[in-house]
Amino acid sequence: MNYPENLKYTKDHEWARIDGNQAVIGITHHAQNALGDVVFVELPKVGRILKMGETFGVVESIKAVSDLYSPCAGKVIEVNQALVDQPALANQEPHEKAWMIKVEIADTSFIDSLMSAQSYSHYVETLN
């Protein structure tokens, strides 16, 4: 799998697209593939303040229920209602239409702790 170069990745299989003081966050192709068919997504309310590493939601599939972890601290400014309404988007376009939340970043220093697409790809290979 090729992971988009414009995204940063976590060991928990979330991705973040950083644009100034905002981050768009979702799950990776690897995560959705491991989960199987996604049937339910629970996301936080707009305005919620997140800490880095804090659980911000849940993804439920035919195989498992998995927590979602925020790669950054900040305030939720938007949630992807289309994904809540159509959870299968997570399987179809995990790096595009299936974004989960947009966060106003409290501190950009977290960016250095995230992996590049190449690093994440190598990390995923070590899991198999």
Buried (B, 14 or more C-beta within 10 A) or exposed (E): EEBEEEBBBBBBBBBBBBEEEBBBBBBBBBBBEBBEEBBEBBBBEEEBEBEBEBEBBEBBBEEEEBEBBBBBBBBBBBBBEEBBEBBBBBBEBBBEBBBBBBBBBBEEEBBEEBBEBEEBBEBBEEEE
